């Protein structure tokens, strides 16, 4: 709870983030203050509690802290803009042509995500670079639509990537778990910030 409260206070005070991400300064403020700095509180307290309870050894504090911090920071990066866009921003009625374009975007992106992160061939070494195939769709959503659609694309791509990683499929399915989490986290952060 303290992490969330601190994130809100820091972003309101220093970047004037109230309801929408309207400027690069507000986006950077959310990334650095709301996600980066505020997540230090929850990671530090959470891992200390695990160590005090004997669930993880104190010697593993650093590696567990990084994983906890990454998870909390990504949660803020992914869901704060999504929730702000869908719960705060008033709905606008798109023109019929936009519905068609939005449908094409959703279908094409879902197909690319399936092949890249969860599809039957996604374990192939040749497809490791294919994870970048989602970026034209992320950019398409950001340039042609509003924050609702752009943040929804980030959630969709991240959801597929997480599912694939959990089920040992796709580009984040091999290697040590800490390395996989860091690579997945970096990918999700770039998708979300884009």
C-alpha positions as CSV (number, residue, x, y, z in Angstrom):
1,X,0.0,0.0,0.0
2,X,2.8,2.4,0.9
3,X,4.3,1.8,-2.6
4,X,1.1,2.9,-4.3
5,X,0.6,5.9,-2.1
6,X,4.2,7.0,-2.5
7,X,4.0,6.6,-6.3
8,X,0.8,8.7,-6.5
9,X,2.3,11.4,-4.2
10,X,5.6,11.5,-6.1
11,X,4.0,11.7,-9.6
12,X,1.4,14.3,-8.5
13,X,4.0,16.5,-6.8
14,X,6.9,16.4,-9.2
15,X,5.3,15.9,-12.7
16,X,1.7,17.0,-12.0
17,X,0.3,13.6,-13.1
18,X,-3.3,13.7,-12.2
19,X,-5.5,11.8,-14.6
20,X,-3.8,11.4,-18.0
21,X,-0.3,10.9,-19.4
22,X,-0.3,14.0,-21.6
23,X,3.3,14.8,-22.0
24,X,6.7,13.0,-22.2
25,X,7.5,14.5,-18.8
26,X,4.5,12.8,-17.2
27,X,5.4,9.5,-18.9
28,X,9.0,9.8,-17.6
29,X,7.8,10.7,-14.2
30,X,5.6,7.6,-14.1
31,X,8.5,5.5,-15.2
32,X,11.1,6.9,-12.8
33,X,9.0,7.9,-9.8
34,X,5.8,5.9,-9.9
35,X,7.3,2.7,-11.0
36,X,11.1,2.9,-10.3
37,X,11.4,4.7,-7.0
38,X,8.1,3.8,-5.4
39,X,8.6,0.1,-6.1
40,X,11.8,0.2,-4.0
41,X,9.6,0.5,-0.9
42,X,7.6,-2.6,-1.6
43,X,10.5,-4.7,-2.8
44,X,12.6,-3.8,0.3
45,X,9.8,-4.4,2.8
46,X,8.5,-7.5,1.1
47,X,11.8,-9.3,0.8
48,X,12.8,-8.3,4.3
49,X,9.5,-9.9,5.6
50,X,10.3,-13.0,3.6
51,X,13.8,-13.2,5.1
52,X,12.6,-12.5,8.6
53,X,10.0,-15.3,8.3
54,X,12.7,-17.7,7.1
55,X,11.1,-18.1,3.7
56,X,14.2,-16.9,1.8
57,X,17.7,-16.8,3.2
58,X,19.2,-13.4,3.8
59,X,22.0,-14.4,1.3
60,X,19.3,-14.4,-1.5
61,X,18.0,-10.9,-0.5
62,X,19.6,-9.1,-3.5
63,X,18.4,-11.5,-6.2
64,X,14.9,-11.8,-4.7
65,X,14.8,-8.0,-4.3
66,X,15.5,-7.5,-8.0
67,X,12.7,-9.9,-9.0
68,X,10.2,-8.3,-6.6
69,X,11.1,-4.8,-7.7
70,X,10.9,-5.7,-11.4
71,X,7.4,-7.2,-10.9
72,X,6.1,-4.2,-9.0
73,X,7.6,-1.7,-11.4
74,X,6.2,-3.5,-14.4
75,X,2.8,-3.7,-12.7
76,X,2.8,0.1,-12.4
77,X,4.1,0.6,-15.9
78,X,1.6,-1.7,-17.4
79,X,-1.6,-1.1,-15.4
80,X,-1.4,2.5,-14.2
81,X,-1.7,3.9,-17.8
82,X,-4.2,1.3,-18.7
83,X,-6.5,2.0,-15.7
84,X,-6.1,5.8,-16.1
85,X,-7.1,5.5,-19.8
86,X,-10.1,3.3,-19.2
87,X,-11.4,4.5,-15.9
88,X,-10.7,8.3,-16.0
89,X,-10.7,9.2,-19.7
90,X,-14.2,9.8,-21.1
91,X,-15.2,7.4,-23.8
92,X,-15.3,8.7,-27.3
93,X,-17.3,7.2,-30.1
94,X,-15.1,6.2,-33.0
95,X,-16.1,6.6,-36.6
96,X,-17.1,3.3,-38.4
97,X,-13.8,3.3,-40.4
98,X,-11.9,3.4,-37.1
99,X,-13.7,0.3,-36.0
100,X,-12.6,-1.6,-39.0
101,X,-9.0,-0.4,-38.5
102,X,-9.1,-1.2,-34.8
103,X,-10.4,-4.7,-35.7
104,X,-7.6,-5.3,-38.2
105,X,-5.1,-4.1,-35.6
106,X,-6.5,-6.4,-33.0
107,X,-6.6,-9.5,-35.2
108,X,-3.2,-9.0,-36.8
109,X,-1.6,-8.3,-33.4
110,X,-3.2,-11.3,-31.8
111,X,-2.0,-13.5,-34.6
112,X,1.6,-12.2,-34.3
113,X,1.5,-12.6,-30.6
114,X,0.3,-16.1,-30.8
115,X,3.0,-17.2,-33.3
116,X,5.7,-15.3,-31.4
117,X,4.9,-16.1,-27.8
118,X,2.7,-19.2,-27.6
119,X,2.4,-20.8,-31.0
120,X,3.5,-24.3,-31.7
121,X,6.7,-23.1,-33.5
122,X,7.6,-20.5,-31.0
123,X,10.3,-22.5,-29.4
124,X,12.3,-22.5,-32.6
125,X,15.7,-20.7,-32.4
126,X,14.9,-19.0,-35.7
127,X,12.0,-17.2,-34.1
128,X,13.9,-15.6,-31.3
129,X,14.1,-12.2,-33.1
130,X,10.4,-12.3,-34.0
131,X,9.4,-10.9,-30.7
132,X,10.2,-7.5,-32.2
133,X,7.4,-8.1,-34.8
134,X,4.9,-6.7,-32.3
135,X,6.5,-3.2,-32.4
136,X,4.9,-2.0,-35.6
137,X,1.5,-2.8,-34.0
138,X,2.4,-1.0,-30.8
139,X,3.4,2.0,-32.8
140,X,0.3,1.8,-35.0
141,X,-1.9,1.8,-31.9
142,X,-0.1,4.7,-30.4
143,X,-0.1,6.9,-33.5
144,X,-3.6,6.1,-34.9
145,X,-5.6,5.7,-31.7
146,X,-5.9,7.0,-28.2
147,X,-4.5,6.1,-24.9
148,X,-7.1,3.4,-24.3
149,X,-6.1,1.4,-27.4
150,X,-2.4,2.0,-27.0
151,X,-2.4,0.8,-23.4
152,X,-4.6,-2.1,-24.3
153,X,-2.1,-3.2,-26.9
154,X,0.6,-3.1,-24.2
155,X,-1.5,-5.3,-21.9
156,X,-2.3,-7.7,-24.7
157,X,1.4,-8.1,-25.9
158,X,2.6,-8.4,-22.3
159,X,-0.1,-11.0,-21.5
160,X,1.0,-13.2,-24.4
161,X,4.7,-12.8,-23.5
162,X,4.0,-13.7,-19.8
163,X,1.8,-16.7,-20.8
164,X,4.5,-18.0,-23.1
165,X,7.3,-17.6,-20.5
166,X,5.2,-19.4,-17.9
167,X,4.5,-22.3,-20.2
168,X,8.1,-22.5,-21.6
169,X,7.2,-21.2,-25.0
170,X,8.5,-18.4,-27.0
171,X,11.6,-16.2,-26.8
172,X,11.6,-16.1,-22.9
173,X,11.4,-19.8,-22.4
174,X,15.1,-20.8,-22.0
175,X,17.8,-20.0,-19.6
176,X,18.0,-19.4,-15.9
177,X,14.7,-18.1,-14.4
178,X,16.3,-14.8,-13.2
179,X,17.7,-14.2,-16.7
180,X,14.3,-15.0,-18.3
181,X,12.5,-12.7,-15.9
182,X,14.9,-9.8,-16.6
183,X,14.7,-10.2,-20.4
184,X,10.9,-10.5,-20.2
185,X,10.7,-7.5,-17.9
186,X,12.9,-5.4,-20.2
187,X,10.8,-6.4,-23.2
188,X,7.5,-5.5,-21.4
189,X,8.9,-2.2,-20.2
190,X,9.9,-1.2,-23.8
191,X,6.5,-2.2,-25.2
192,X,4.7,-0.3,-22.5
193,X,6.8,2.8,-22.6
194,X,6.5,2.8,-26.4
